[in-house]
């Protein structure tokens, strides 16, 4: 899964561990993130200015999640936006 901060690539998230989620429950998922410094530096000044001035930043998560139940596996696309104030 890719993470973008105001249209600049921020990180790549991966999670290979299998775990069980109870139905209708709240849950959290541990993951590992990798950052490429050249990608972070591209939007650094714009993002720093937005943080200093108190503007909201747009986080965008995009990719896929694999879900398995009763022996069936399905790939679910993720395209999630959230505005955050840092």
N, C-alpha and C positions, 0 to 999 in steps of 0.2 A: 504494500500500500504506500502511496506517495502522500506526503504532507507538504502543502504550499502555504506560505504566509504572504498575503497580498500579492498573489500571482508569481511569487519567487519560490523556487524549490527549496524546501527547508530540510526534509529528512525522508528516509525510506524506512518503513516499519516492517518488521517480520516477526512471526511467531509460529514456531513449528510444534510446540507441545500440544498434546491432546488432553482435553479435560471435559468434565461433565457439568452441564448447567441444568439446574432443576427448573421445571416449567414455572412460569409466572414469578420468577425470582429476580432480584437485583444481583448483578455480578460485575466483576472487574476482570480484565484480561491482562496478564503480564506480557510485555513485548520488549523487543530489542530494537533500537533505532540507530541508523547510521547516518552520519552527516558528512557532506562534501563541502569543505571550506570554500571552494570557488563558487558553489551555488549560494551559500550563505552570504558571501561578500557581495554578490551581484545586487541584492536589494537592501544591503545593510544600512546605507545612509537614509534611504526613504523610510525604512522601518524604524530606525532610531529616532528620526524626526517625529514620526507618528507617536512613538512611545513618550517622548519628551513633551509633546504638545497635548497628550491625553486623548488622542484620537483612537477610535476603535480599529483594530486590525482584523482582516478577514483570514480565518484559517479554513483550508479546504483539504479534506481527506478524500482520496480517490483510489480505487483499486478493487480487490475482490476478497471475499471471505468464503472459505469452504465450510459447510455445515453438514454433519452426518447424523442420521437417526435411523435406527432399525436396519442398518446395512445399506442405506441409500445415501449418496453424497450429492450435494448440490452446491454449485458456486453462485454466490449472491454478490451482485455488483454493489459497490459503496460509492456514493457521490454526496458527501456531507459538507455543508458550509456552516461555520459559526463565527460570529463577530465577538472578539474578546478585547478587553481593555487591560493593558499591562501597566 
